[in-house]
């Protein structure tokens, strides 16, 4: 039955399904897959990749080479957004606090896998095939690529679990700087590999690598300054979003056209923007983050769709195993050594070694680059090994990263007002025992009630505790000014009509919407019969939310000393 279904789907793939249908299928399937894996307590990104595998090369082949090639610009756009957001995390405060620490860890976690993979892949390749310069050229290139860490997958996990703390800051700093180191090591490795197989010149290759890195940083700095000056002039959210996305697209395309590191360029764009206009950039990054989720889902689905799991031979599988063990082991050993040398926080020393396993964009990109510059027996083998190991690290990496930040107690500390309200109900935030005033209460008793509480709004009820109206401090003041105090004044005479109310089970996002829509500072909470159950004042609600966020910030800051 499964073979018959696969045959039908293979036939369907030749009907040249249009790009919109493919994108819709990838997005919908990715979200479903991500949700299933999230229920299993596995990071969603793994689900996105699995769905990509199912509909891609190694599955039902609904997405073929032509479609993947046609969607390359979309993939670059996604990488550009990811790089921009990662750069936005590198604030100057982070550099001041972790700068020395980041450099030590970066060098150790990058160079250790480079050395281990090169040595063991070279020895194993010489045994499996035969000792030759080609084997050691391949080993050098594999070692250089092993130094890279995928920022997209890693930051996706951190965002999903809303992490904050020294481990999170260190991870973000490393994955942002890691690609630059990987490019430099790859340039050195490719120069030596070219000499080993008798092609190319070392100086020329090194100069080209310096051009890629320096050119990317230069483009990023200039574009970052331009974007910052542009954003200063606007307050409209739509324009801020359009300028930000437009600049990411422009720099992505310009970098590809100039032949420089695209990821490094957009990361530099993010770094310059966030440090030039810290307050304004906060809104820009928030808007881009809200725009990006569908792009991220499609990107990871396409990563899975590209993987070809059927090009495996026993010698290649052996090299895959060595690459994985030495690469992941080198990352773990190197980052641990770097953390101890730099005297990092305890959580960084203990858990950073488990946080840097994911590989994708830069690793695949470097393997493709190598395939263009080196003979087929090196280039093709390299692509197959990196494709296979990418698949495995993309499955293992997110789970290990989640384990690390969970053990470091940094999950759930990077939340916003929307996060706090998302799954809450009115009953969770209402004052369950608000000061109530019966409608026949005298003015003297009302004033005595005012003296006991700091509320600005007081519900007026009847004998059955049904809501009748509202008395406000401002309303009382106006009454005194306009009529003076004379005669018998009851609560019924002072109360104002209530324009909106809610029930205890109403979701908090809806409560906020009601408050904003009616432009009111309070909201009585009543049951189906109109009896009052609680009361929400907008001012007190905002105070509760601000206090909660400050508590989480203090909790994250306390992790620095542990």
C-alpha positions in Angstrom: 0.0 0.0 0.0 2.8 2.4 1.0 4.7 1.6 -2.3 1.5 2.3 -4.3 1.0 5.6 -2.5 4.7 6.5 -3.1 4.3 5.7 -6.8 1.2 7.9 -7.1 3.0 10.8 -5.3 6.0 10.4 -7.5 3.8 10.8 -10.5 2.1 13.8 -9.0 5.5 15.4 -8.6 6.0 15.5 -12.3 2.9 17.6 -12.8 4.9 20.7 -12.1 3.1 21.7 -9.0 3.2 25.5 -8.8 5.3 27.2 -6.2 2.4 28.6 -4.2 1.0 25.1 -3.7 4.4 23.8 -2.7 4.9 26.7 -0.2 1.5 26.2 1.2 2.0 22.4 1.7 5.4 23.0 3.2 4.1 25.7 5.6 1.0 23.8 6.7 2.9 20.5 7.0 5.8 22.2 8.9 3.5 23.7 11.4 1.7 20.5 12.0 4.9 18.6 12.3 6.4 21.2 14.7 3.3 21.0 16.8 3.4 17.2 17.1 7.1 17.3 18.1 6.4 20.1 20.6 3.8 17.9 22.2 6.5 15.3 22.5 8.7 17.9 24.2 11.0 18.0 21.2 11.9 21.4 19.7 9.6 22.3 16.8 12.4 22.8 14.4 13.0 19.0 14.3 9.4 18.6 13.2 9.9 21.1 10.4 12.9 19.2 9.1 11.2 15.8 9.4 8.2 17.1 7.3 10.8 18.4 4.8 12.3 15.0 4.5 8.9 13.4 4.0 8.0 15.6 1.1 11.5 16.0 -0.3 14.3 14.0 -1.9 14.3 11.2 0.7 10.5 11.0 1.0 7.7 11.3 -1.5 9.7 13.7 -3.8 6.9 16.3 -4.0 9.7 18.8 -3.9 12.3 18.0 -6.5 15.6 19.7 -7.6 14.0 22.2 -9.9 11.6 23.4 -7.2 14.4 23.6 -4.6 16.6 25.6 -7.0 13.7 27.9 -7.9 13.2 28.5 -4.1 16.9 29.4 -3.5 16.2 33.1 -3.3 13.6 32.4 -0.6 16.1 30.3 1.3 18.7 33.2 1.2 16.0 35.6 2.4 15.3 33.3 5.4 19.0 33.1 6.2 19.2 36.9 5.9 16.4 37.4 8.4 18.0 34.9 10.8 21.4 36.5 10.5 19.8 40.0 11.1 18.0 38.8 14.2 21.1 37.1 15.6 23.2 40.3 15.0 20.5 42.2 16.9 21.2 40.2 20.0 24.8 41.4 20.1 24.4 44.6 22.0 27.5 46.5 23.2 26.5 45.7 26.8 26.9 42.0 25.9 30.3 42.7 24.3 31.4 44.6 27.4 30.3 41.9 29.7 31.3 38.8 27.7 33.8 40.1 25.1 36.9 38.4 26.5 35.0 35.3 27.4 33.5 35.0 23.9 36.8 35.3 22.2 38.4 32.5 24.3 35.4 30.2 23.9 35.1 31.0 20.1 38.7 30.1 19.4 38.6 26.9 21.5 35.2 25.6 20.3 36.1 26.3 16.6 39.7 25.1 16.5 39.2 21.9 18.6 36.7 20.2 16.1 38.9 21.4 13.2 41.9 19.6 14.6 40.1 16.4 15.7 38.1 15.9 12.5 41.1 16.6 10.3 43.3 14.1 12.1 40.9 11.3 12.5 39.1 11.7 9.1 42.6 11.7 7.5 43.7 8.5 9.3 40.4 6.7 8.7 40.3 7.8 5.0 43.8 6.5 4.5 42.7 3.1 5.9 39.4 2.9 4.1 40.6 4.1 0.7 44.3 4.4 0.4 46.8 7.0 1.6 46.8 9.9 -0.8 46.9 13.7 -0.9 43.2 13.7 -1.9 42.2 12.0 1.4 44.1 14.6 3.5 42.7 17.4 1.4 39.2 16.1 2.1 40.0 15.7 5.8 41.2 19.3 6.0 38.0 20.6 4.4 35.8 18.5 6.6 37.7 19.8 9.7 37.1 23.4 8.7 33.4 22.9 8.1 33.1 21.1 11.4 34.0 24.4 13.2 30.7 26.0 12.0 27.6 26.2 14.1 24.1 26.9 12.7 22.7 30.1 14.1 19.2 29.5 12.7 18.4 26.2 14.5 20.1 27.3 17.7 18.4 30.7 18.0 15.1 29.1 17.0 15.3 26.9 20.1 16.2 29.8 22.4 13.3 31.8 21.1 10.8 28.9 21.4 11.8 28.4 25.1 12.1 32.2 25.8 15.5 31.9 27.4 17.6 34.6 29.1 20.8 34.4 31.1 24.6 34.0 30.8 24.4 30.7 28.9 21.9 32.2 26.4 24.0 35.4 25.9 27.1 33.2 25.4 25.4 30.9 22.9 24.1 33.9 20.9 27.5 35.5 20.8 29.2 32.4 19.7 26.8 31.5 16.9 27.0 35.0 15.6 30.8 35.1 15.5 31.3 31.4 14.6 30.7 31.7 10.9 33.5 34.3 10.6 35.9 31.8 12.2 34.6 29.0 10.1 35.2 31.0 6.9 38.7 31.8 8.0 39.5 28.2 8.8 38.0 27.1 5.5 40.1 29.5 3.6 43.3 28.2 5.3 42.2 24.6 4.8 41.2 25.1 1.1 44.6 26.8 0.5 46.5 23.8 2.0 44.2 21.3 0.2 44.8 23.0 -3.1 48.5 22.8 -2.6 48.2 19.1 -1.6 46.4 18.2 -4.9 48.5 20.5 -7.0 46.1 23.3 -7.8 45.7 26.9 -6.7 47.9 29.2 -4.8 47.9 29.6 -1.0 48.2 33.4 -1.0 45.4 33.8 -3.6 43.0 31.7 -1.5 43.8 33.5 1.7 43.3 36.9 0.0 39.9 35.7 -1.3 38.9 34.6 2.2 39.9 38.0 3.6 37.9 39.7 0.9 34.8 37.6 1.8 35.0 38.5 5.5 36.2 42.1 5.2 33.7 42.9 2.3 30.8 41.4 4.3 31.7 43.4 7.4 32.1 46.6 5.4 28.7 46.2 3.6 27.1 45.4 7.0 28.5 48.5 8.7 27.6 51.0 5.9 24.1 49.5 5.5 23.6 49.4 9.3 24.4 53.1 9.6 22.1 53.9 6.7 19.2 51.9 8.2 19.7 53.5 11.6 19.5 57.0 10.1 16.4 56.0 8.2 14.5 54.5 11.1 15.1 57.6 13.3 12.8 59.6 11.0 9.7 57.3 11.3 7.3 56.2 14.0 4.8 54.3 11.8 5.2 50.6 12.4 4.5 49.7 8.8 7.3 51.9 7.5 9.8 50.6 10.1 9.0 47.0 9.1 9.2 47.7 5.4 12.6 49.6 5.7 14.0 46.8 7.9 12.9 43.9 5.7 13.9 45.9 2.6 17.4 46.4 3.9 17.8 42.7 4.8 16.8 41.8 1.2 19.1 44.4 -0.3 22.1 43.4 1.7 21.4 39.7 1.1 21.3 40.3 -2.6 24.3 42.7 -2.6 26.4 40.2 -0.7 25.6 37.3 -3.0 26.4 39.5 -6.1 29.7 40.8 -4.5 30.7 37.2 -3.5 31.1 38.0 0.2 29.7 36.2 3.2 26.0 36.9 3.2 25.4 35.7 6.8 28.3 37.8 8.1 27.0 40.9 6.3 23.4 40.7 7.6 24.7 39.9 11.1 26.8 43.0 11.0 23.8 44.9 9.8 21.9 43.8 12.9 24.8 44.5 15.2 25.3 48.1 13.9 21.5 48.8 14.0 21.0 47.6 17.6 24.0 49.5 18.9 23.4 52.7 17.0 19.7 53.2 17.8 19.1 50.9 20.9 15.6 52.2 21.7 14.3 52.5 18.1 15.8 49.2 17.0 13.9 47.4 19.7 10.7 48.1 17.9 12.3 47.2 14.5 13.5 43.8 15.7 10.2 43.1 17.4 8.3 43.8 14.1 10.7 41.7 12.1 10.4 38.9 14.6 6.6 39.0 14.3 6.9 38.8 10.5 9.5 36.0 10.4 7.9 32.8 11.8 6.3 31.5 8.5 9.6 32.2 6.8 11.5 30.2 9.4 9.1 27.3 9.1 9.5 27.2 5.3 13.3 27.5 5.6 13.6 24.4 7.8 11.2 22.4 5.7 13.3 23.2 2.7 16.5 22.2 4.6 14.9 18.8 5.2 13.7 18.5 1.6 17.2 18.9 0.3 18.7 16.0 2.3 19.5 12.9 0.2 19.8 9.9 2.5 20.2 7.3 -0.2 23.8 8.3 -1.3 25.5 6.4 1.4 28.2 3.7 1.1 30.0 2.0 4.0 33.2 4.0 3.7 31.2 7.2 3.5 29.1 6.2 6.5 32.4 5.6 8.4 33.5 9.1 7.6 30.1 10.4 8.6 30.5 8.7 12.0 34.0 10.1 12.5 32.8 13.6 11.5 30.0 13.5 14.0 31.9 12.1 16.9 35.0 14.3 16.4 33.0 17.4 15.4 30.5 17.2 18.3 33.2 16.0 20.7 35.5 18.8 19.6 32.8 21.4 20.1 32.1 20.1 23.6 35.7 19.8 24.7 36.7 23.1 23.1 33.8 25.1 24.6 34.5 23.6 28.0 38.2 24.5 27.9 37.3 28.1 26.6 34.7 28.5 29.4 37.2 27.5 32.1 40.0 29.7 30.7 37.7 32.7 30.5 36.3 32.0 34.0 32.7 32.0 32.7 29.7 31.5 34.8 29.1 28.0 36.2 26.1 27.4 34.0 28.2 28.2 30.9 31.0 25.8 32.0 28.5 23.0 32.6 26.1 23.4 29.8 27.6 25.3 26.8 29.3 22.0 25.6 25.8 20.7 24.8 24.6 23.8 23.0 26.6 24.1 19.8 26.0 20.9 17.9 23.6 22.1 15.1 25.0 22.6 11.6 23.1 23.7 8.4 23.4 26.8 6.4 27.1 27.7 6.5 28.2 24.0 6.5 26.1 23.2 3.5 27.2 26.4 1.8 30.9 25.7 2.3 30.5 22.1 1.1 28.9 23.4 -2.1 31.7 26.0 -2.5 34.3 23.2 -2.1 32.5 21.1 -4.7 32.9 23.9 -7.2 36.6 24.4 -6.5 37.8 20.8 -6.1 37.7 17.6 -8.2 34.5 15.5 -8.1 36.0 12.7 -5.9 36.5 15.4 -3.2 33.6 17.7 -3.8 30.9 15.0 -4.2 32.0 13.0 -1.2 32.2 16.2 0.9 28.6 17.2 0.0 27.2 13.7 0.8 29.0 13.7 4.2 27.9 17.2 5.1 24.3 16.5 4.0 24.1 13.4 6.1 25.7 14.9 9.2 23.6 18.0 8.8 20.5 15.9 9.0 21.7 14.2 12.2 23.0 17.3 13.9 19.8 19.1 13.1 17.9 16.4 14.9 20.2 16.1 17.8 21.3 19.7 18.2 18.0 21.3 19.1 17.3 18.7 21.8 20.7 19.1 23.3 20.3 22.9 23.3 17.0 22.6 24.9 18.4 20.3 27.6 21.3 22.7 28.3 19.1 25.9 28.7 16.6 23.9 30.8 19.3 22.6 33.1 20.8 26.1 33.3 17.3 27.3 34.5 17.1 30.0 31.8 13.9 28.9 30.1 10.9 31.2 30.4 12.9 34.2 31.6 12.8 36.2 28.4 9.1 37.0 28.2 7.0 40.0 27.1 3.7 41.4 28.2 2.0 39.4 25.4 3.7 36.1 26.7 2.4 36.7 30.2 -1.2 37.4 29.0 -1.3 34.7 26.3 -2.6 31.8 28.3 -4.1 33.7 31.2 -7.7 34.5 31.9 -9.4 37.5 33.5 -9.9 35.5 36.7 -6.1 35.1 37.1 -5.6 38.9 37.2 -8.7 40.3 38.7 -9.0 41.7 42.3 -11.2 39.0 43.8 -12.2 41.2 46.8 -12.6 44.7 45.4 -14.1 47.5 47.6 -17.8 47.5 46.8 -20.4 50.2 47.4 -24.1 49.5 47.7 -26.3 51.8 45.7 -28.0 53.2 48.8 -24.7 54.1 50.6 -24.5 57.6 51.9 -21.8 60.1 50.7 -20.1 60.1 54.1 -19.7 56.3 54.1 -18.5 56.4 50.5 -15.8 58.9 51.5 -14.8 56.7 54.4 -14.4 53.8 51.9 -12.3 55.9 49.7 -10.0 56.7 52.7 -9.3 53.0 53.2 -8.3 52.0 49.7 -6.1 53.3 46.9 -8.4 52.3 44.1 -9.6 54.9 41.5 -12.8 53.0 40.6 -15.5 51.5 42.8 -18.2 49.2 41.6 -21.8 50.0 42.8 -24.0 47.0 43.5 -27.6 46.2 44.6 -28.7 43.9 47.4 -28.0 40.8 45.3 -24.5 42.1 44.4 -25.5 42.7 40.8 -23.5 45.4 39.1 -25.4 48.7 38.8 -22.7 51.3 38.0 -19.3 52.7 38.9 -18.1 55.5 41.1 -14.8 57.2 40.2 -12.6 59.5 42.3 -12.7 62.0 39.4 -16.5 61.8 39.3 -16.8 62.6 43.0 -14.4 65.6 42.5 -16.5 66.9 39.7 -19.7 66.5 41.8 -18.1 68.6 44.6 -17.0 71.3 42.2 -20.3 71.6 40.3 -23.0 71.1 43.0 -21.2 71.4 46.3 -22.1 69.1 49.2 -25.7 69.5 50.2 -28.7 67.4 50.8 -28.7 63.6 51.0 -26.5 62.1 48.3 -26.4 58.4 47.8 -24.2 56.2 45.7 -27.0 55.8 43.2 -26.8 59.5 42.5 -23.1 59.5 42.0 -22.6 56.4 40.0 -21.8 56.3 36.2 -23.0 53.6 33.8 -20.6 50.7 33.1 -19.8 50.6 29.4 -18.0 47.2 29.4 -17.6 44.1 31.6 -16.1 40.7 31.3 -16.4 37.2 32.8 -13.7 35.3 34.7 -13.0 32.9 31.9 -12.3 35.5 29.3 -8.8 35.2 27.9 -6.5 38.1 28.9 -5.7 39.1 25.3 -9.5 39.7 24.9 -9.6 41.6 28.2 -6.9 43.9 26.9 -8.8 44.3 23.6 -12.0 45.3 25.5 -10.1 47.8 27.6 -8.5 49.4 24.5 -11.7 49.3 22.4 -13.8 51.0 25.0 -10.9 53.3 26.0 -11.6 52.5 29.7 -9.3 52.2 32.7 -11.3 49.5 34.5 -13.3 46.4 33.8 -15.8 44.7 36.2 -15.8 40.9 36.2 -19.3 39.5 36.5 -21.1 36.2 36.3 -24.0 35.3 33.9 -26.5 36.9 36.3 -24.6 40.1 36.5 -23.3 39.5 40.1 -19.8 41.0 40.5 -16.9 38.5 41.0 -13.9 40.7 40.7 -12.5 43.9 39.3 -9.6 44.8 37.0 -7.9 48.3 36.9 -5.7 48.9 33.9 -3.1 50.7 36.0 -2.8 47.8 38.5 -2.8 45.3 35.7 0.2 47.0 34.1 1.9 47.1 37.4 1.5 43.4 37.9 2.9 42.7 34.5 5.8 45.0 34.9 6.6 43.5 38.3 6.5 40.0 36.8 8.9 41.0 34.0 11.3 42.7 36.4 11.3 39.6 38.7 12.3 37.4 35.7 15.0 39.9 34.7 16.4 39.8 38.3 16.2 36.0 38.2 18.2 36.0 35.0 20.7 38.4 36.4 21.1 36.3 39.5 22.3 33.4 37.3 25.4 35.5 36.5 26.8 34.9 39.9 26.0 31.1 40.1 
